[in-house]
Amino acid sequence: MTNEPNGETISEREVSLARRFLNVRTIGSIVFGVAILFLLFRVVLNIDFGATWGQIAGADPLLLVLAFLSYYATFPLRGLRWAFVLRRVGTSLRIRDATEMLFLSWFVNCLVPAKLGDLYRAYLLKGNYGGSLSRTVGTIFIERIADIVVIFGLALAAGFWSFRGRSRPEIDALFLAGFVMAAVLVLLVIALNYFGARLTRILPVRVADLYERFHEGSTGALTSRSVPVIGFLTVLIWLFEGMRLFFVIRALDLPGANLGISASLFVALAASLLTAIPLTPAGVGFVEAGIVGALALYGVVGEPAVAVALTDRAISILTVIILGGILYAFSSKVRRAHGRGVAGEATEHADPVPEGSP
């Protein structure tokens, strides 16, 4: 067993879900998110919650199941994408194992703010399969870049199609901002790929070691053959995300909310960007406001818009908390990673630790 490189350890205390969830910062972030929703729905929009609940209660259960299945189809696709990226930077991982750890990270992100789930995913991989934490964080960084670029691209296409023939200054400004952001991110990845390695020459030795492994993880999988695969999987993931909202809208059958697939995709993708706000778990408060605001662009306002937002978020948050909690309680990967005390005690090689090993 080799020693972990300097700065590569994560103590169990840092990723302890009980400690992170039951503290003032997390509780305060949840209260803050709920306060945003209350102010938006009750004070600003003056929503009748009784009418909203009546609309939600009358939803078509079959279409809600289709929304649920559309959402959960994204997880094996995300697992496949992560395993594909990891394999190209030296860590061989089965899709099932990658999907399990990724879903556990989603569960953590739904409970605590600051995207702790991303760090927790690196912790699980380290505790079960070894490898560098910095390199793993680099692979997650590439996932995030791919997600954002595809979200902007699909949102621009969906918005252009659904708003065709209707010139609106706010939509044009949104499209321009999205195009600029996507272009900046693409240029950032290109610069990181071709020039990022030079930073190791000017960084302090300890930081340079960490950065070098991060650079390997973030750009090592980017080749002329792998980028189209990563892009294709990312497009599929976000198309399924858009289908989730489409089925939610159809399930509620609300007056004035007869949006097509392109409009549903635009709303879902525009709101999903707000999950990146680290102030609340899973962007609670911000994402719901984003959904309501995006629906208003299509003339869906008031109780119908709130019913869509709450139903959609119940599928994407509450079900993850329930199913993720069950998986967290019984996962051998969780027990193994935490049983080692610190991620740094895992081996540096990429061979998996056999099931049942201490």
Summary of the structure (lengths in Angstrom):
residues: 358
radius of gyration: 21.2
end to end distance: 14.2
largest distance: 64.3
contacts: 1203
relative contact order: 0.18
helix: 75%
strand: 1%
